[in-house]
């Protein structure tokens, strides 16, 4: 099982590498607004492929053109390095 990050480690990662993300209930959370519903669905499909290749899957909420990603390591009970890596991949996919 992956090791939980400290609050200081999470804060530093957000400050230095993940400025679009926030922490909510032991998860990294980011919403992305796309130009159309289909653009949002394409983003979800891209993230799904990345997540599957990592065997680390985010919770995804689709609300028309707004996609919200929640990333945490459920088995560890919070945020780990795996979540930081997935969040960076989501940022890249989101453009």
N, C-alpha and C positions, 0 to 999 in steps of 0.2 A: 504494500500500500504506500502511496506517495505521502510525503511529510507535509503537514500544514505549514503555510507561511505565517509569519508573525504580522501583526498590524503594520509595523514599521516597514517590513519588506513589501507588503501590498501597497502601502501609501507611496513608497519610492517607485514601484513599478508603474503605478498610475501616473504619477508626476512625470516620470522620465520617458515612458514608452507607450502609455495607454490613456492619453488625456480625455478621450471620449467616453471612458468607462467610469462607473461608480461602484461602490460596494453597497449591497442591499441584502440583508439576511444571509450572510456568509456566502455570497455569490458576487461575481462580477457581472454588471448589467450594462448593456448599451442598446439604445434604439437607433435605428437607421431609417431615414425617410427616403424612399425612391420615387422616381417620377411617375411610375405607373404600377398597378397591381402585378402585372407580368414581370416587370423589372424586379420587384420584391421577391417574387417566386423564383426567379432565376438566381437571385442572391441566396435564397434558402437552399436551392439545389446545389449550388457551389459549396456552401458551408457544409451541407450534409455529406458531400463527397470527402471534403477535408476531414470532417469529424470521423467518418467511417474509417478512413485510412489511419487515423490516430487511435481509433477505438476509444474515443473520448467525445461524448455527445452533449451539446448544449440543449437547454430548454429553449424552444423557439415559439414566439407568439406573433401571429400575423394579424394585423388590423389594417386592412385595405392596403395603403402604401407605406405603412410603418411596421417595421420588423423589429422585435425586441429579442435580444439574445441574453440568456442567463447562463453563466458558465460557473460550475463548481464541481468539486470532486465529492460526489455523494458518499462514496465509500470511506473517505477520509473525514467527512463532516465539515468541509469548508473549502478554502482556496489553496491550491498547490501550484507548483511550477507548471504542471500540465495545463492548468487553466490559463496561465499567462501566455503560454505558447499558442493555445487555441484562440485566445482573444486577439493576439497579434495576427494570426491567420484570418480571422474574421475582419479585422481592420483592412488588411490587404484586399480581401475579396470585396469589401464594401466600397473601396476606392477612395 
